[in-house]
Amino acid sequence: MKTIINNENEIRFNNNVDHCVGTGRLGLALTAEYLDELRFVQEHIGFKYIRGHGLFSDDVAIYHEYEENGETKVEYNYTYIDRIIDSYIKLGIRPYLELGFMPSKMASGEQTIFYWKGNTTPPKDYKKWTDMVIALLEHLRSRYGEEVLDWPIEVWNEPNLPGFWKDADMEEYFRLFRETFTAIKAYDSRFKVGGPAVCGVKDDVWIRAFLEFCSKNDITPDAVTRHHYTVEFPQISGHYAYSKLEDPDMRINNLQSSRDIIDSFDRFKGLPIHITEFSTSYTPQGVIHDTNLNAAYIAEQLSRLGDMNESYSYWTFGDVFEEMGVPFSLFHGGFGLVAANCIPKPTFWTFAFYKALKDKAEKCVHKDRCSVVVRTAAGFAGILWNTGADTSDIGFELPLDDGGYTLITKTVDEECCNPLKVWHDLGEPAYPGKDAVELIRSAAWPAVKTDVAEAADGKAEVHFSVKKNGVVYFELDRRTFTPDRGYDYEKVLSFH
Protein backbone atom coordinates (compact mmCIF):
# COMPACT_ATOMS: atom_id res chain seq x y z
CA MET A 1 0.00 0.00 0.00
CA LYS A 2 1.38 3.41 -1.02
CA THR A 3 -0.01 6.76 0.08
CA ILE A 4 0.78 9.91 -1.89
CA ILE A 5 1.50 12.78 0.50
CA ASN A 6 0.43 16.26 -0.54
CA ASN A 7 2.69 18.90 0.94
CA GLU A 8 -0.27 21.30 1.10
CA ASN A 9 -2.08 19.05 3.55
CA GLU A 10 -2.42 20.33 7.10
CA ILE A 11 -4.21 17.83 9.31
CA ARG A 12 -5.34 18.56 12.85
CA PHE A 13 -3.04 16.67 15.20
CA ASN A 14 -2.79 17.77 18.82
CA ASN A 15 0.30 15.83 19.84
CA ASN A 16 0.51 16.67 23.55
CA VAL A 17 2.28 13.43 24.45
CA ASP A 18 4.69 15.03 26.93
CA HIS A 19 2.20 17.15 28.89
CA CYS A 20 1.80 14.86 31.91
CA VAL A 21 2.54 11.36 33.18
CA GLY A 22 1.21 9.42 36.14
CA THR A 23 3.05 8.09 39.16
CA GLY A 24 2.54 5.78 42.09
CA ARG A 25 1.66 7.58 45.31
CA LEU A 26 3.77 10.65 45.92
CA GLY A 27 5.46 9.15 48.99
CA LEU A 28 7.30 6.71 46.71
CA ALA A 29 9.27 9.66 45.33
CA LEU A 30 11.35 9.44 48.52
CA THR A 31 12.94 6.20 47.24
CA ALA A 32 16.05 5.84 45.08
CA GLU A 33 14.66 3.37 42.50
CA TYR A 34 11.68 5.66 41.85
CA LEU A 35 13.95 8.62 41.13
CA ASP A 36 16.24 6.49 38.96
CA GLU A 37 13.29 5.45 36.79
CA LEU A 38 11.92 8.98 36.59
CA ARG A 39 15.35 10.35 35.64
CA PHE A 40 15.58 7.78 32.84
CA VAL A 41 12.12 8.73 31.55
CA GLN A 42 12.90 12.43 31.68
CA GLU A 43 16.18 11.98 29.81
CA HIS A 44 14.46 10.19 26.92
CA ILE A 45 10.98 11.74 26.86
CA GLY A 46 10.77 14.74 29.20
CA PHE A 47 7.27 15.17 30.60
CA LYS A 48 6.14 18.57 31.83
CA TYR A 49 3.89 17.48 34.72
CA ILE A 50 3.49 14.44 36.97
CA ARG A 51 0.28 13.39 38.74
CA GLY A 52 -0.20 10.89 41.53
CA HIS A 53 -2.36 10.05 44.53
CA GLY A 54 -1.59 10.57 48.18
CA LEU A 55 -0.64 14.25 48.44
CA PHE A 56 -2.49 14.53 51.77
CA SER A 57 -2.16 10.89 52.86
CA ASP A 58 -0.45 10.17 56.15
CA ASP A 59 2.83 8.94 54.64
CA VAL A 60 3.52 12.41 53.19
CA ALA A 61 2.68 13.73 56.67
CA ILE A 62 1.41 17.23 55.88
CA TYR A 63 -1.54 17.42 58.29
CA HIS A 64 -1.20 17.08 62.07
CA GLU A 65 -3.36 17.77 65.12
CA TYR A 66 -2.24 18.21 68.72
CA GLU A 67 -3.80 19.10 72.04
CA GLU A 68 -2.85 22.26 73.89
CA ASN A 69 -4.65 23.59 76.96
CA GLY A 70 -7.57 21.31 76.23
CA GLU A 71 -7.92 22.61 72.66
CA THR A 72 -7.30 20.69 69.44
CA LYS A 73 -4.94 22.64 67.22
CA VAL A 74 -3.63 22.08 63.70
CA GLU A 75 -0.10 22.25 62.30
CA TYR A 76 1.42 21.39 58.93
CA ASN A 77 4.65 19.62 58.08
CA TYR A 78 6.14 20.13 54.61
CA THR A 79 9.37 18.19 55.10
CA TYR A 80 8.46 15.33 52.77
CA ILE A 81 6.47 17.24 50.15
CA ASP A 82 9.37 19.69 49.79
CA ARG A 83 11.78 16.83 49.29
CA ILE A 84 9.47 15.25 46.72
CA ILE A 85 8.89 18.40 44.70
CA ASP A 86 12.56 19.42 44.94
CA SER A 87 13.40 16.07 43.32
CA TYR A 88 10.81 16.63 40.61
CA ILE A 89 12.13 20.07 39.75
CA LYS A 90 15.70 18.79 39.54
CA LEU A 91 14.42 16.32 36.94
CA GLY A 92 12.62 19.00 34.95
CA ILE A 93 9.07 18.05 35.92
CA ARG A 94 6.36 19.78 37.98
CA PRO A 95 3.43 18.37 39.97
CA TYR A 96 -0.09 18.18 38.65
CA LEU A 97 -1.69 18.58 42.07
CA GLU A 98 -4.33 15.95 42.70
CA LEU A 99 -5.94 16.97 46.00
CA GLY A 100 -6.37 13.74 47.96
CA PHE A 101 -6.61 11.53 49.87
CA MET A 102 -7.92 12.47 53.33
CA PRO A 103 -5.54 12.75 56.31
CA SER A 104 -6.71 10.22 58.89
CA LYS A 105 -7.03 12.90 61.58
CA MET A 106 -9.33 14.92 59.33
CA ALA A 107 -11.33 12.01 57.89
CA SER A 108 -14.99 11.44 58.70
CA GLY A 109 -14.60 7.66 58.44
CA GLU A 110 -12.14 4.79 58.32
CA GLN A 111 -12.64 3.59 54.74
CA THR A 112 -9.31 3.18 52.95
CA ILE A 113 -8.08 1.92 49.61
CA PHE A 114 -4.94 0.12 48.50
CA TYR A 115 -2.09 -1.58 50.27
CA TRP A 116 -0.98 1.79 51.63
CA LYS A 117 -4.44 2.63 53.03
CA GLY A 118 -5.34 5.95 51.49
CA ASN A 119 -8.40 7.29 53.31
CA THR A 120 -11.31 7.91 50.93
CA THR A 121 -13.92 9.55 53.14
CA PRO A 122 -15.00 13.22 53.20
CA PRO A 123 -13.50 15.60 55.76
CA LYS A 124 -15.13 15.97 59.16
CA ASP A 125 -14.67 19.70 58.82
CA TYR A 126 -14.59 21.31 55.38
CA LYS A 127 -12.99 24.45 56.78
CA LYS A 128 -10.02 22.42 58.01
CA TRP A 129 -9.78 20.84 54.57
CA THR A 130 -9.76 24.13 52.66
CA ASP A 131 -7.42 25.71 55.21
CA MET A 132 -4.97 22.86 54.58
CA VAL A 133 -5.25 23.24 50.80
CA ILE A 134 -4.65 26.99 50.88
CA ALA A 135 -1.82 26.68 53.40
CA LEU A 136 -0.10 24.24 51.06
CA LEU A 137 -0.49 26.55 48.06
CA GLU A 138 0.88 29.44 50.09
CA HIS A 139 3.86 27.33 51.14
CA LEU A 140 4.54 26.17 47.59
CA ARG A 141 4.48 29.75 46.28
CA SER A 142 6.86 30.91 49.00
CA ARG A 143 9.27 28.08 48.14
CA TYR A 144 8.99 27.81 44.35
CA GLY A 145 7.71 31.23 43.31
CA GLU A 146 4.95 32.30 40.99
CA GLU A 147 5.43 29.33 38.65
CA VAL A 148 3.20 27.44 41.09
CA LEU A 149 0.25 29.31 39.56
CA ASP A 150 0.82 27.22 36.43
CA TRP A 151 0.66 23.88 38.25
CA PRO A 152 -2.74 22.34 37.41
CA ILE A 153 -5.02 21.31 40.28
CA GLU A 154 -7.53 18.44 40.31
CA VAL A 155 -10.00 17.85 43.12
CA TRP A 156 -9.85 14.19 44.22
CA ASN A 157 -9.70 11.01 42.12
CA GLU A 158 -12.49 8.85 40.68
CA PRO A 159 -15.28 9.86 43.08
CA ASN A 160 -17.73 7.88 40.94
CA LEU A 161 -16.22 4.68 42.37
CA PRO A 162 -17.22 3.80 45.96
CA GLY A 163 -13.69 2.59 46.72
CA PHE A 164 -12.24 6.02 45.97
CA TRP A 165 -15.04 8.10 47.51
CA LYS A 166 -17.33 6.72 50.20
CA ASP A 167 -20.54 5.42 48.64
CA ALA A 168 -19.63 7.25 45.40
CA ASP A 169 -21.74 10.02 46.90
CA MET A 170 -22.18 12.52 44.07
CA GLU A 171 -23.66 15.31 46.16
CA GLU A 172 -20.89 15.03 48.75
CA TYR A 173 -18.23 15.15 46.03
CA PHE A 174 -19.85 18.21 44.50
CA ARG A 175 -19.67 19.85 47.90
CA LEU A 176 -15.98 18.97 48.16
CA PHE A 177 -15.39 20.47 44.72
CA ARG A 178 -17.34 23.66 45.44
CA GLU A 179 -15.67 24.28 48.79
CA THR A 180 -12.21 23.60 47.36
CA PHE A 181 -12.69 25.53 44.13
CA THR A 182 -14.18 28.55 45.91
CA ALA A 183 -11.39 28.66 48.51
CA ILE A 184 -8.62 28.42 45.91
CA LYS A 185 -10.13 31.05 43.65
CA ALA A 186 -10.65 33.38 46.62
CA TYR A 187 -6.97 32.96 47.48
CA ASP A 188 -5.83 33.56 43.88
CA SER A 189 -8.13 33.22 40.88
CA ARG A 190 -5.18 32.48 38.57
CA PHE A 191 -4.89 28.90 39.84
CA LYS A 192 -6.40 26.39 37.40
CA VAL A 193 -8.78 23.95 39.13
CA GLY A 194 -10.51 20.99 37.49
CA GLY A 195 -12.68 17.96 38.18
CA PRO A 196 -14.52 15.63 38.55
CA ALA A 197 -11.73 13.11 37.72
CA VAL A 198 -14.17 10.33 36.89
CA CYS A 199 -13.35 6.95 35.40
CA GLY A 200 -15.50 5.08 32.86
CA VAL A 201 -18.38 4.12 35.16
CA LYS A 202 -21.40 6.32 34.45
CA ASP A 203 -18.94 8.98 33.30
CA ASP A 204 -21.58 10.64 31.10
CA VAL A 205 -24.00 10.88 34.03
CA TRP A 206 -21.35 12.32 36.33
CA ILE A 207 -19.96 14.84 33.84
CA ARG A 208 -23.40 16.16 32.94
CA ALA A 209 -24.45 16.37 36.59
CA PHE A 210 -21.15 18.02 37.48
CA LEU A 211 -21.62 20.74 34.89
CA GLU A 212 -25.25 21.27 35.91
CA PHE A 213 -24.06 21.69 39.50
CA CYS A 214 -21.33 24.11 38.44
CA SER A 215 -23.78 26.15 36.38
CA LYS A 216 -26.27 26.31 39.24
CA ASN A 217 -23.53 27.45 41.64
CA ASP A 218 -21.95 29.96 39.22
CA ILE A 219 -18.72 27.94 38.98
CA THR A 220 -16.64 27.61 35.83
CA PRO A 221 -14.00 24.90 36.27
CA ASP A 222 -10.79 25.48 34.36
CA ALA A 223 -10.87 21.94 32.98
CA VAL A 224 -13.05 18.86 32.99
CA THR A 225 -10.97 15.85 34.01
CA ARG A 226 -11.65 12.19 33.38
CA HIS A 227 -9.88 8.85 32.89
CA HIS A 228 -9.63 6.49 29.94
CA TYR A 229 -8.94 2.73 30.07
CA THR A 230 -9.51 0.32 27.22
CA VAL A 231 -9.94 -3.27 28.45
CA GLU A 232 -12.81 -5.49 29.44
CA PHE A 233 -13.20 -6.76 33.00
CA PRO A 234 -10.14 -8.94 33.73
CA GLN A 235 -9.81 -12.59 34.63
CA ILE A 236 -7.60 -13.03 37.70
CA SER A 237 -5.07 -15.84 38.02
CA GLY A 238 -2.72 -15.75 40.99
CA HIS A 239 -1.09 -12.34 41.07
CA TYR A 240 -2.10 -11.44 37.51
CA ALA A 241 -4.99 -9.91 35.56
CA TYR A 242 -5.74 -10.98 31.99
CA SER A 243 -7.93 -8.63 29.95
CA LYS A 244 -9.12 -8.32 26.36
CA LEU A 245 -8.67 -4.99 24.63
CA GLU A 246 -11.82 -3.11 23.75
CA ASP A 247 -12.56 -1.80 20.28
CA PRO A 248 -10.56 1.45 19.91
CA ASP A 249 -13.36 3.21 18.04
CA MET A 250 -15.79 2.49 20.87
CA ARG A 251 -13.38 3.93 23.41
CA ILE A 252 -12.66 7.03 21.29
CA ASN A 253 -16.42 7.53 20.83
CA ASN A 254 -16.77 7.45 24.60
CA LEU A 255 -14.26 10.29 24.85
CA GLN A 256 -16.11 12.20 22.16
CA SER A 257 -19.32 11.85 24.19
CA SER A 258 -17.65 13.81 27.00
CA ARG A 259 -16.70 16.54 24.52
CA ASP A 260 -20.26 16.64 23.24
CA ILE A 261 -21.77 16.87 26.73
CA ILE A 262 -19.51 19.76 27.67
CA ASP A 263 -20.20 21.61 24.43
CA SER A 264 -23.95 21.22 24.94
CA PHE A 265 -23.66 23.82 27.73
CA ASP A 266 -23.26 27.34 26.33
CA ARG A 267 -21.35 28.36 29.43
CA PHE A 268 -18.83 25.50 29.14
CA LYS A 269 -18.52 25.10 25.37
CA GLY A 270 -14.87 24.53 24.48
CA LEU A 271 -13.78 23.94 28.07
CA PRO A 272 -10.54 21.91 28.04
CA ILE A 273 -10.67 18.19 28.83
CA HIS A 274 -7.68 16.70 30.64
CA ILE A 275 -7.41 12.92 30.67
CA THR A 276 -5.47 12.67 33.90
CA GLU A 277 -5.09 8.89 33.61
CA PHE A 278 -5.09 6.60 30.59
CA SER A 279 -3.73 3.19 29.71
CA THR A 280 -4.97 -0.13 28.42
CA SER A 281 -5.58 -2.14 31.61
CA TYR A 282 -6.68 -0.33 34.79
CA THR A 283 -4.91 -2.72 37.17
CA PRO A 284 -1.21 -2.77 38.17
CA GLN A 285 -1.31 -6.53 37.54
CA GLY A 286 -2.41 -6.10 33.92
CA VAL A 287 0.00 -8.30 32.01
CA ILE A 288 -0.68 -6.48 28.73
CA HIS A 289 1.33 -3.48 29.97
CA ASP A 290 4.63 -5.34 29.44
CA THR A 291 3.90 -6.38 25.83
CA ASN A 292 4.54 -5.14 22.31
CA LEU A 293 0.79 -5.26 21.70
CA ASN A 294 0.41 -2.56 24.34
CA ALA A 295 2.95 -0.40 22.50
CA ALA A 296 1.15 -0.71 19.16
CA TYR A 297 -2.32 -0.16 20.61
CA ILE A 298 -1.16 2.93 22.52
CA ALA A 299 0.44 4.24 19.31
CA GLU A 300 -3.00 4.46 17.74
CA GLN A 301 -4.46 5.99 20.90
CA LEU A 302 -1.82 8.72 20.91
CA SER A 303 -2.64 9.61 17.32
CA ARG A 304 -6.29 10.26 18.28
CA LEU A 305 -6.48 11.36 21.92
CA GLY A 306 -5.78 14.97 21.03
CA ASP A 307 -8.80 15.12 18.72
CA MET A 308 -11.10 16.01 21.61
CA ASN A 309 -8.81 16.40 24.64
CA GLU A 310 -6.31 19.10 25.44
CA SER A 311 -4.05 16.72 27.35
CA TYR A 312 -3.70 13.08 28.31
CA SER A 313 -1.53 11.53 31.01
CA TYR A 314 -0.28 7.93 30.77
CA TRP A 315 -0.62 5.92 33.95
CA THR A 316 2.33 5.56 34.90
CA PHE A 317 5.99 6.38 34.20
CA GLY A 318 7.51 3.52 36.23
CA ASP A 319 6.89 0.25 38.04
CA VAL A 320 7.66 1.55 41.54
CA PHE A 321 4.02 1.21 42.49
CA GLU A 322 2.24 -0.39 45.42
CA GLU A 323 -1.56 -0.16 45.08
CA MET A 324 -1.91 -3.94 45.32
CA GLY A 325 1.24 -4.41 47.37
CA VAL A 326 4.91 -4.71 46.53
CA PRO A 327 5.35 -6.50 43.16
CA PHE A 328 6.50 -10.11 43.32
CA SER A 329 8.45 -10.17 40.05
CA LEU A 330 10.35 -8.08 37.52
CA PHE A 331 7.63 -8.27 34.85
CA HIS A 332 4.33 -8.32 36.71
CA GLY A 333 1.99 -6.28 34.52
CA GLY A 334 2.90 -3.01 36.22
CA PHE A 335 1.57 0.24 34.82
CA GLY A 336 5.00 1.69 34.17
CA LEU A 337 6.69 2.64 30.92
CA VAL A 338 9.85 1.45 32.68
CA ALA A 339 10.37 -1.76 34.65
CA ALA A 340 12.71 -2.14 37.61
CA ASN A 341 16.40 -1.53 36.91
CA CYS A 342 15.39 1.08 34.33
CA ILE A 343 14.44 -1.49 31.71
CA PRO A 344 12.29 0.31 29.11
CA LYS A 345 9.17 -1.58 28.03
CA PRO A 346 8.06 -1.42 24.38
CA THR A 347 5.44 1.23 25.18
CA PHE A 348 8.21 3.50 26.47
CA TRP A 349 9.44 3.82 22.90
CA THR A 350 5.98 4.65 21.60
CA PHE A 351 6.08 7.72 23.84
CA ALA A 352 9.68 8.53 22.92
CA PHE A 353 8.75 8.35 19.23
CA TYR A 354 5.76 10.66 19.64
CA LYS A 355 7.90 13.11 21.60
CA ALA A 356 10.48 13.12 18.79
CA LEU A 357 7.66 13.72 16.32
CA LYS A 358 6.39 16.65 18.38
CA ASP A 359 9.84 18.22 18.60
CA LYS A 360 10.43 17.98 14.85
CA ALA A 361 6.99 18.69 13.40
CA GLU A 362 6.17 21.81 11.42
CA LYS A 363 2.74 20.45 10.51
CA CYS A 364 0.93 17.13 10.18
CA VAL A 365 0.41 16.11 6.55
CA HIS A 366 -1.08 12.63 6.97
CA LYS A 367 -2.90 10.62 9.61
CA ASP A 368 -4.81 7.36 9.36
CA ARG A 369 -5.52 4.29 11.47
CA CYS A 370 -1.98 2.93 11.18
CA SER A 371 0.30 5.94 10.67
CA VAL A 372 0.94 9.62 11.20
CA VAL A 373 3.38 11.70 9.13
CA VAL A 374 4.63 15.24 9.75
CA ARG A 375 6.59 17.73 7.70
CA THR A 376 9.89 18.77 9.33
CA ALA A 377 12.46 21.45 8.58
CA ALA A 378 14.68 18.84 6.92
CA GLY A 379 12.09 16.55 5.33
CA PHE A 380 9.53 14.25 6.92
CA ALA A 381 9.08 12.07 10.01
CA GLY A 382 6.42 9.60 11.02
CA ILE A 383 5.20 6.72 13.15
CA LEU A 384 3.60 3.52 11.90
CA TRP A 385 2.02 0.73 13.93
CA ASN A 386 0.35 -2.63 13.42
CA THR A 387 -2.05 -4.34 15.81
CA GLY A 388 -3.06 -6.91 13.19
CA ALA A 389 -2.05 -10.53 12.87
CA ASP A 390 0.04 -10.18 9.72
CA THR A 391 2.91 -7.99 8.60
CA SER A 392 1.75 -4.67 7.21
CA ASP A 393 3.57 -3.14 4.22
CA ILE A 394 3.21 0.64 4.12
CA GLY A 395 4.70 3.06 1.62
CA PHE A 396 4.67 6.82 1.07
CA GLU A 397 5.38 9.02 -1.90
CA LEU A 398 6.77 12.21 -0.39
CA PRO A 399 7.15 15.59 -2.13
CA LEU A 400 10.83 16.52 -1.86
CA ASP A 401 13.41 18.50 -3.78
CA ASP A 402 15.64 16.33 -5.91
CA GLY A 403 18.70 14.94 -4.19
CA GLY A 404 19.83 12.54 -1.52
CA TYR A 405 18.08 11.98 1.81
CA THR A 406 19.03 9.95 4.88
CA LEU A 407 16.33 7.52 5.97
CA ILE A 408 16.49 6.52 9.63
CA THR A 409 14.14 3.90 11.05
CA LYS A 410 13.73 2.76 14.65
CA THR A 411 11.72 -0.43 15.06
CA VAL A 412 10.06 -1.89 18.14
CA ASP A 413 8.41 -5.26 17.66
CA GLU A 414 8.27 -8.74 19.14
CA GLU A 415 11.45 -9.83 17.37
CA CYS A 416 13.84 -6.93 17.86
CA CYS A 417 12.71 -5.15 21.05
CA ASN A 418 11.03 -7.55 23.43
CA PRO A 419 12.55 -7.66 26.93
CA LEU A 420 9.56 -9.66 28.17
CA LYS A 421 10.50 -12.58 25.89
CA VAL A 422 14.12 -12.54 26.99
CA TRP A 423 13.00 -12.62 30.63
CA HIS A 424 10.66 -15.51 29.82
CA ASP A 425 13.38 -17.43 27.95
CA LEU A 426 15.68 -17.01 30.96
CA GLY A 427 13.12 -18.82 33.09
CA GLU A 428 11.12 -15.81 34.34
CA PRO A 429 13.43 -15.01 37.27
CA ALA A 430 11.49 -12.97 39.80
CA TYR A 431 14.64 -11.28 41.05
CA PRO A 432 17.21 -11.47 38.23
CA GLY A 433 20.86 -10.89 39.04
CA LYS A 434 23.12 -8.28 37.51
CA ASP A 435 24.09 -10.28 34.41
CA ALA A 436 20.48 -11.23 33.66
CA VAL A 437 19.35 -7.63 34.12
CA GLU A 438 21.98 -6.41 31.67
CA LEU A 439 20.94 -9.04 29.12
CA ILE A 440 17.25 -8.15 29.44
CA ARG A 441 18.01 -4.44 29.19
CA SER A 442 20.13 -4.98 26.08
CA ALA A 443 17.05 -6.45 24.36
CA ALA A 444 14.89 -3.46 25.28
CA TRP A 445 16.10 -0.97 22.65
CA PRO A 446 14.78 -0.29 19.15
CA ALA A 447 16.48 -1.76 16.10
CA VAL A 448 18.04 1.16 14.23
CA LYS A 449 18.53 1.06 10.47
CA THR A 450 19.76 3.70 8.04
CA ASP A 451 19.65 4.03 4.26
CA VAL A 452 19.92 6.66 1.55
CA ALA A 453 16.88 7.58 -0.51
CA GLU A 454 17.06 9.59 -3.73
CA ALA A 455 14.38 12.10 -4.71
CA ALA A 456 13.81 12.64 -8.42
CA ASP A 457 11.17 14.63 -10.27
CA GLY A 458 10.18 16.26 -6.97
CA LYS A 459 9.36 13.09 -5.05
CA ALA A 460 10.83 10.16 -3.14
CA GLU A 461 9.32 6.84 -2.19
CA VAL A 462 9.86 5.06 1.12
CA HIS A 463 8.52 1.67 2.15
CA PHE A 464 8.22 0.02 5.55
CA SER A 465 7.37 -3.44 6.78
CA VAL A 466 5.63 -3.30 10.16
CA LYS A 467 5.40 -6.66 11.84
CA LYS A 468 2.65 -7.85 14.16
CA ASN A 469 2.40 -5.61 17.25
CA GLY A 470 5.16 -3.44 15.83
CA VAL A 471 5.84 0.29 16.00
CA VAL A 472 8.20 1.98 13.54
CA TYR A 473 9.51 5.54 13.73
CA PHE A 474 11.16 7.11 10.69
CA GLU A 475 12.94 10.30 9.72
CA LEU A 476 13.76 11.31 6.17
CA ASP A 477 16.19 14.24 6.24
CA ARG A 478 18.13 16.05 3.55
CA ARG A 479 21.58 14.44 3.34
CA THR A 480 24.74 16.53 3.33
CA PHE A 481 27.54 14.40 1.95
CA THR A 482 31.01 15.59 3.05
CA PRO A 483 33.56 12.79 2.52
CA ASP A 484 37.16 13.29 3.58
CA ARG A 485 39.89 13.42 0.94
CA GLY A 486 40.70 9.95 -0.31
CA TYR A 487 37.89 8.18 1.56
CA ASP A 488 35.77 5.85 -0.61
CA TYR A 489 33.08 3.96 1.30
CA GLU A 490 32.40 1.47 -1.48
CA LYS A 491 36.08 0.76 -1.87
CA VAL A 492 36.38 0.23 1.89
CA LEU A 493 33.70 -2.45 1.77
CA SER A 494 35.20 -4.21 -1.25
CA PHE A 495 38.88 -3.83 -0.38
CA HIS A 496 40.85 -7.06 0.22
Secondary structure, DSSP 8 states (H G I E B T S, - for coil): -EEE--TT--------TTSEEEES-GGGGGSHHHHHHHHHHHHHT--SEEEES-TTSTTT--EEEEEETTEEEEEE--HHHHHHHHHHHHTT-EE-EEE--B-TTTBSS--EETTTTEE-S-BS-HHHHHHHHHHHHHHHHHHHGGGGGGS-EEE-S-TTSTTTSGGG-HHHHHHHHHHHHHHHHHH-TTS-EEEEEE-SSSHHHHHHHHHHHHHHTT---SEEEEEE--B---EEETTEEE--B--HHHHHHHHHHHHHHHHTSGGGTT--EEEEEE-S-SSTTBGGGGSHHHHHHHHHHHHHGGGT-SEEEES-SBS---TTSS-SSSSS--S-SEEGGGEE-HHHHHHHHHHHHHHHEEEEEEEETTEEEEEESSEEEEEEEE-SSS-EEEEEEEE--SEEEEEEEEEESTTTS-HHHHHHHTT--SS--HHHHHHHHHTSS-EEEEEEEEEBTTEEEEEEEE-TTEEEEEEEEE------TT--HHHHHH--
